[in-house]
Each structure stands twice: as structure tokens, then as C-alpha cells.
Amino acid sequence: MLDLLMIVFPVFGLIGIGYLARRTGFVSERMGEGLSEFVFTLSVPCLIFRTLVKAEIPEAQPWGYWVSYFAGVAVAWVLAAVIGKRFFGIKGVSGVVAGFSAGQANTVFVGVPMILKAYGEEGAVPLFLLLAVHLPVTMTLATVLAEGRQASPFVILRRLATHPIVIGILAGSALRPAAPLVPSPLWQIMDLLASAAVPCALISMGIALHRYGMKTGWKLPMVISVLKLVVHPLVVLLLAAYVFQMPPVWAGVAVLFASCPSGINAYLFAERYGEGVALASSAVTLSTVLALGTTLVWLYVLGIG
């Protein structure tokens, strides 16, 4: 148990520091927004770029890996939308927000730090391969569902192509052959930027939790949290470990990725459409708090620590 706590405590400890720093007024909201922007636009893209350029990526596509993870996304998403409509009377964009909150993980602020802490460099390749498709798939699906036939493929592609994380993924994949030609001082700059990703992401996550908070009743956010933290990773575990029999590290990364709390993108998505904002805020906050306990369980199930 102590070994498990040593994995989880630094991650959620830094989130707690960010939350308390904002709660006590020690830092401003503007500082949190600036830190978050730095993480998204510079630090995490550099971390992804550096990893993909240097890592040994398998030539064959791990289709079992993709199917395992996104089957879990589909199950959690559909259940959240159906339960929300059937028992809570939500529909339209709010229903999309419910599904998006249950199926989309907080990969940058929680997933990357936690998985690298649990598996180290060995887990970097499966982590960033999944990160490469997670955002485009979930964001595109949510946009299409929210806008229906009005969704423009060109607008969606432009948003994805200009997203800093997507740029880091594409650049890291394209420039792999040129990696030996990069001078050492440039790698040192890249390493410094990348090393700031984990602590800055977690502290900014804590500040963001103070900003969003619980803004609606707890019942539907609790349902979404259970789907996100329990059902999603359970489906992934069954498929990755027992159906497709993925290597333990790959299966473990997929499960931990799925076990992350709801991502802030759900809140930003709701804000953009002006519907389901309180639901998304509450789901993000509640699932993040509950993830402290569920993450320990999943680490134990995976035999880590």
C-alpha cells in the first residue's frame, strides 16, 4: 500500500497544492490561466515531441490497443447519455456534454504525470500513441454530435491541426529521421521545457478545480464519475488483458489512461455551446476528487507498486 501511495501522492499532492494556493489567495486566477496556457502550448507538446522522436515505435499498428480503449469510451459515453436522458431529462448538447464527460479523460493534467510515474519511460510509447488519437477522436465526435449536419469538416480539421498537442504529435512523428542531426544544446532546451510539464500541469489543475467547483446537484455527476473511473477502465482491462492479450505495460497504460477523471475539455466544450456548463464543471470536480481513491485500486489491480 505504501508503494501505491508513493505513486499517487505526488500527483494528487501537487493538485492539492494548486487548489490550496488559489483557495487561500496565495496565487491569482490569472496565474493559473497562464500556467495552464504554458503547459498546453509549450511544455506538454515538447514532452510529446521529445518522446516520439526518440522512442522506438512499433511498425505494426496495435489495433487491439485502439479497440480496447475506444470500446471503453463508447460504453461510458453511451451509458452517460442514455442515463442522463432517461432519468434526468437532459437532451441535446447537454446530453453530449454528459457523454463527453464520461468518455473523455484528463490526459494532460493527470494521465501523463500518473502513467509516467507508474511505468516510467517504458510506458511513454503506448501513452503518447494513445494520446495522439484520444483528443482528435473524442473532440471530433462531440462536435459532430453537438452540431449535427452543421458541423464543418474543414473547421474541425483546422481546430485540430492548430492544437499545440496535435502539432507536437505530428512534428515528433515526422522528424524522427532527423533526430540524430539535432545539436545537443537544442535537446537540453527541449528537456528543460519538457521537465516542467508534470509539476506545472498538476498545479494548474488544482487551481482550475477551485475555479470550476461543484455547480449543480451531485447525482448525475456521480453517475458520470462512476462511468469514467470504474466502467471505462474495467471495459478496457477486460479487452486489453483478456481478449487481445496485450503486453502488461500496454494494457496497464490503457487502463490507467481510462481511469483518469473527466477532462477540463468537457467544461470548455460546454462553455462554448452554452449548455451543460454546471454539469461538466461538477463532473470534472467530483471525478477528480474520487480519482484519488479509484486510482489506488486500479494500480493495485494492475500489480503496480
C-alpha positions as CSV (number, residue, x, y, z in Angstrom):
1,M,0.0,0.0,0.0
2,L,2.9,2.4,0.8
3,D,4.3,1.8,-2.7
4,L,0.9,2.6,-4.3
5,L,0.7,5.8,-2.2
6,M,4.2,6.8,-3.4
7,I,2.8,6.8,-7.0
8,V,-0.4,8.5,-6.3
9,F,0.6,11.0,-3.6
10,P,2.9,13.2,-5.7
11,V,0.3,13.5,-8.4
12,F,-2.6,14.4,-6.2
13,G,-0.4,16.2,-3.8
14,L,0.6,18.8,-6.4
15,I,-3.1,19.1,-7.4
16,G,-3.9,19.8,-3.8
17,I,-1.1,22.4,-3.6
18,G,-2.6,24.2,-6.6
19,Y,-6.0,24.2,-5.1
20,L,-4.9,25.4,-1.7
21,A,-2.7,28.1,-3.2
22,R,-5.7,29.5,-5.0
23,R,-8.2,28.9,-2.2
24,T,-6.0,30.9,0.2
25,G,-5.4,33.7,-2.3
26,F,-1.7,33.0,-2.4
27,V,-1.9,32.9,-6.2
28,S,-4.3,34.6,-8.6
29,E,-6.7,33.2,-11.2
30,R,-4.6,34.8,-13.8
31,M,-1.6,32.9,-12.7
32,G,-3.5,29.6,-13.1
33,E,-4.6,30.5,-16.5
34,G,-1.1,31.5,-17.6
35,L,0.3,28.3,-16.2
36,S,-2.3,26.2,-18.0
37,E,-1.5,28.0,-21.2
38,F,2.2,27.3,-20.8
39,V,1.5,23.6,-20.2
40,F,-0.8,23.3,-23.2
41,T,1.2,25.4,-25.7
42,L,4.8,24.7,-24.8
43,S,5.7,22.2,-22.1
44,V,3.5,19.2,-22.9
45,P,4.0,19.5,-26.7
46,C,7.7,19.5,-26.1
47,L,7.4,16.4,-23.9
48,I,5.4,14.6,-26.5
49,F,7.8,15.7,-29.3
50,R,10.9,14.6,-27.4
51,T,9.4,11.2,-26.6
52,L,8.1,10.4,-30.1
53,V,11.3,11.5,-31.7
54,K,13.5,9.3,-29.5
55,A,11.2,6.4,-28.8
56,E,11.1,3.0,-30.5
57,I,7.6,2.9,-32.0
58,P,6.3,-0.5,-33.3
59,E,5.9,-0.7,-37.0
60,A,2.6,-2.6,-36.9
61,Q,-0.4,-0.7,-35.7
62,P,-1.6,-2.0,-32.3
63,W,-5.3,-2.4,-33.3
64,G,-6.2,-4.3,-30.2
65,Y,-4.9,-1.4,-28.2
66,W,-7.1,1.1,-30.0
67,V,-10.2,-1.1,-29.9
68,S,-9.7,-1.9,-26.2
69,Y,-9.6,1.8,-25.2
70,F,-12.2,3.2,-27.5
71,A,-14.7,0.5,-26.8
72,G,-14.5,1.7,-23.2
73,V,-15.0,5.2,-24.4
74,A,-18.1,4.2,-26.3
75,V,-19.6,2.2,-23.4
76,A,-19.1,5.1,-20.9
77,W,-20.3,7.7,-23.4
78,V,-23.5,5.9,-24.5
79,L,-24.4,5.0,-20.9
80,A,-24.0,8.5,-19.7
81,A,-26.1,10.0,-22.5
82,V,-28.8,7.3,-22.1
83,I,-29.0,7.6,-18.3
84,G,-28.9,11.4,-18.5
85,K,-31.9,11.4,-20.9
86,R,-33.9,8.6,-19.2
87,F,-33.5,9.5,-15.6
88,F,-32.5,13.2,-15.5
89,G,-34.3,14.6,-18.6
90,I,-31.3,16.1,-20.3
91,K,-31.0,16.2,-24.1
92,G,-29.4,18.0,-27.0
93,V,-26.0,19.4,-26.3
94,S,-26.3,18.7,-22.5
95,G,-26.6,15.0,-23.4
96,V,-23.4,15.3,-25.5
97,V,-21.7,17.0,-22.6
98,A,-22.7,14.1,-20.3
99,G,-21.3,11.6,-22.7
100,F,-18.2,13.6,-23.4
101,S,-17.5,14.0,-19.6
102,A,-17.8,10.2,-19.1
103,G,-15.7,9.2,-22.2
104,Q,-13.0,11.8,-22.3
105,A,-10.1,11.6,-19.9
106,N,-8.0,14.3,-18.3
107,T,-4.9,13.0,-20.1
108,V,-2.6,16.0,-20.0
109,F,-3.0,17.2,-16.4
110,V,-3.5,13.8,-14.7
111,G,-2.9,10.9,-17.2
112,V,0.6,11.9,-18.4
113,P,2.1,12.5,-14.9
114,M,0.5,9.5,-13.3
115,I,1.4,7.0,-16.1
116,L,5.0,8.2,-16.3
117,K,5.2,7.9,-12.6
118,A,3.8,4.4,-12.6
119,Y,5.7,3.0,-15.7
120,G,8.5,5.4,-16.4
121,E,9.9,5.6,-19.9
122,E,8.6,2.1,-20.6
123,G,5.1,3.4,-20.6
124,A,5.9,6.5,-22.7
125,V,5.3,5.0,-26.2
126,P,1.9,3.4,-25.5
127,L,0.9,6.5,-23.6
128,F,1.7,9.0,-26.3
129,L,0.4,6.8,-29.1
130,L,-3.0,6.8,-27.3
131,L,-2.7,10.5,-26.6
132,A,-2.2,11.1,-30.3
133,V,-5.7,9.8,-31.2
134,H,-7.6,10.4,-28.0
135,L,-8.1,14.2,-28.5
136,P,-9.0,14.1,-32.2
137,V,-11.4,11.3,-31.8
138,T,-13.3,12.5,-28.8
139,M,-13.4,16.2,-29.7
140,T,-14.5,15.4,-33.3
141,L,-17.2,13.1,-32.1
142,A,-18.5,15.6,-29.6
143,T,-18.5,18.4,-32.1
144,V,-20.4,16.3,-34.7
145,L,-23.0,15.2,-32.2
146,A,-23.5,18.8,-30.9
147,E,-23.7,20.5,-34.3
148,G,-25.2,17.6,-36.4
149,R,-25.1,18.3,-40.1
150,Q,-24.0,21.9,-39.5
151,A,-20.6,20.6,-38.4
152,S,-18.0,21.7,-41.0
153,P,-15.2,19.1,-41.6
154,F,-12.9,22.0,-42.5
155,V,-13.5,23.8,-39.3
156,I,-12.9,20.7,-37.3
157,L,-9.7,19.9,-39.1
158,R,-8.4,23.4,-38.7
159,R,-9.0,23.3,-35.0
160,L,-7.3,20.0,-34.6
161,A,-4.4,21.0,-36.9
162,T,-3.7,24.2,-34.9
163,H,-4.0,22.5,-31.5
164,P,-0.5,22.6,-29.8
165,I,-0.7,19.0,-28.6
166,V,-1.6,17.7,-32.1
167,I,1.3,19.8,-33.5
168,G,3.7,18.2,-31.0
169,I,2.4,14.7,-32.0
170,L,2.7,15.4,-35.8
171,A,6.1,17.1,-35.5
172,G,7.5,14.3,-33.3
173,S,6.4,11.6,-35.7
174,A,7.6,13.4,-38.9
175,L,11.0,14.5,-37.6
176,R,12.1,11.1,-36.2
177,P,14.7,10.5,-39.0
178,A,16.3,13.9,-38.3
179,A,16.7,13.3,-34.6
180,P,20.5,12.4,-34.8
181,L,21.2,15.7,-36.6
182,V,19.8,17.9,-33.7
183,P,22.6,19.6,-31.7
184,S,22.9,18.7,-28.1
185,P,22.1,22.3,-26.8
186,L,18.7,22.2,-28.5
187,W,17.9,18.9,-26.8
188,Q,18.9,20.4,-23.5
189,I,16.4,23.3,-24.1
190,M,13.8,20.7,-25.1
191,D,14.5,18.7,-22.0
192,L,14.1,21.7,-19.7
193,L,10.7,22.6,-21.3
194,A,9.5,19.0,-21.1
195,S,10.6,18.6,-17.5
196,A,8.3,21.4,-16.4
197,A,5.2,19.7,-17.9
198,V,4.3,17.4,-14.9
199,P,4.5,19.8,-12.0
200,C,3.0,22.7,-13.8
201,A,0.2,20.7,-15.2
202,L,-0.8,19.3,-11.8
203,I,-0.6,22.7,-10.0
204,S,-2.7,24.4,-12.7
205,M,-5.2,21.5,-12.5
206,G,-5.6,22.3,-8.8
207,I,-6.1,26.0,-9.5
208,A,-8.7,25.1,-12.1
209,L,-10.6,22.9,-9.7
210,H,-11.1,25.9,-7.4
211,R,-12.4,27.9,-10.3
212,Y,-14.9,25.3,-11.6
213,G,-16.1,23.6,-8.4
214,M,-19.5,21.9,-7.9
215,K,-22.2,23.9,-9.6
216,T,-25.2,21.5,-9.7
217,G,-26.7,18.5,-7.9
218,W,-24.4,15.6,-7.3
219,K,-26.5,12.7,-8.6
220,L,-25.8,12.8,-12.4
221,P,-22.1,14.0,-11.8
222,M,-21.8,10.9,-9.5
223,V,-23.1,8.6,-12.3
224,I,-20.7,10.2,-14.8
225,S,-17.8,9.8,-12.3
226,V,-18.6,6.1,-11.8
227,L,-18.8,5.5,-15.5
228,K,-15.5,7.4,-16.0
229,L,-13.5,6.0,-13.1
230,V,-14.9,2.4,-12.9
231,V,-16.8,1.3,-16.0
232,H,-14.4,2.8,-18.6
233,P,-11.2,1.2,-17.2
234,L,-13.0,-2.0,-16.5
235,V,-14.0,-2.5,-20.1
236,V,-10.5,-1.6,-21.2
237,L,-9.0,-4.1,-18.8
238,L,-11.2,-6.9,-20.0
239,L,-10.5,-6.3,-23.6
240,A,-6.8,-5.4,-23.5
241,A,-5.7,-8.1,-21.0
242,Y,-8.0,-11.0,-21.7
243,V,-9.4,-10.6,-25.2
244,F,-6.5,-9.1,-27.1
245,Q,-3.9,-10.2,-24.5
246,M,-1.8,-7.1,-24.9
247,P,1.7,-6.9,-23.2
248,P,1.2,-6.0,-19.5
249,V,2.7,-2.5,-19.8
250,W,0.5,-1.6,-22.8
251,A,-2.6,-3.0,-21.1
252,G,-1.8,-1.2,-17.9
253,V,-1.2,2.1,-19.7
254,A,-4.6,1.8,-21.4
255,V,-6.3,1.0,-18.1
256,L,-4.7,3.9,-16.2
257,F,-5.4,6.2,-19.1
258,A,-9.1,5.2,-19.0
259,S,-9.2,5.6,-15.2
260,C,-8.3,9.3,-15.3
261,P,-11.0,11.7,-14.2
262,S,-13.1,13.7,-16.6
263,G,-11.1,16.2,-18.5
264,I,-11.4,20.0,-18.4
265,N,-12.1,19.9,-22.1
266,A,-15.7,18.8,-21.2
267,Y,-16.2,22.1,-19.3
268,L,-14.6,24.1,-22.1
269,F,-16.8,22.3,-24.7
270,A,-19.9,23.1,-22.6
271,E,-18.9,26.7,-22.2
272,R,-18.5,27.0,-26.0
273,Y,-22.1,25.8,-26.6
274,G,-23.6,27.4,-23.6
275,E,-25.3,24.2,-22.4
276,G,-24.4,21.7,-19.7
277,V,-21.8,24.0,-18.1
278,A,-22.8,23.3,-14.5
279,L,-22.9,19.5,-15.3
280,A,-19.5,19.5,-16.8
281,S,-18.0,21.5,-14.0
282,S,-19.4,19.3,-11.3
283,A,-18.4,16.1,-13.2
284,V,-14.8,17.3,-13.6
285,T,-14.5,18.3,-9.9
286,L,-16.2,15.2,-8.4
287,S,-14.4,12.7,-10.6
288,T,-11.0,14.3,-9.8
289,V,-11.7,14.1,-6.1
290,L,-12.9,10.5,-6.3
291,A,-10.0,9.5,-8.6
292,L,-7.6,9.7,-5.6
293,G,-9.2,6.5,-4.3
294,T,-10.0,4.7,-7.5
295,T,-6.5,5.2,-8.9
296,L,-5.1,3.3,-5.9
297,V,-7.5,0.5,-6.7
298,W,-6.5,0.3,-10.3
299,L,-2.8,0.4,-9.5
300,Y,-3.3,-2.5,-7.1
301,V,-5.3,-4.4,-9.8
302,L,-2.5,-3.9,-12.3
303,G,0.1,-5.1,-9.8
304,I,2.0,-1.8,-9.7
305,G,3.8,-1.0,-6.6
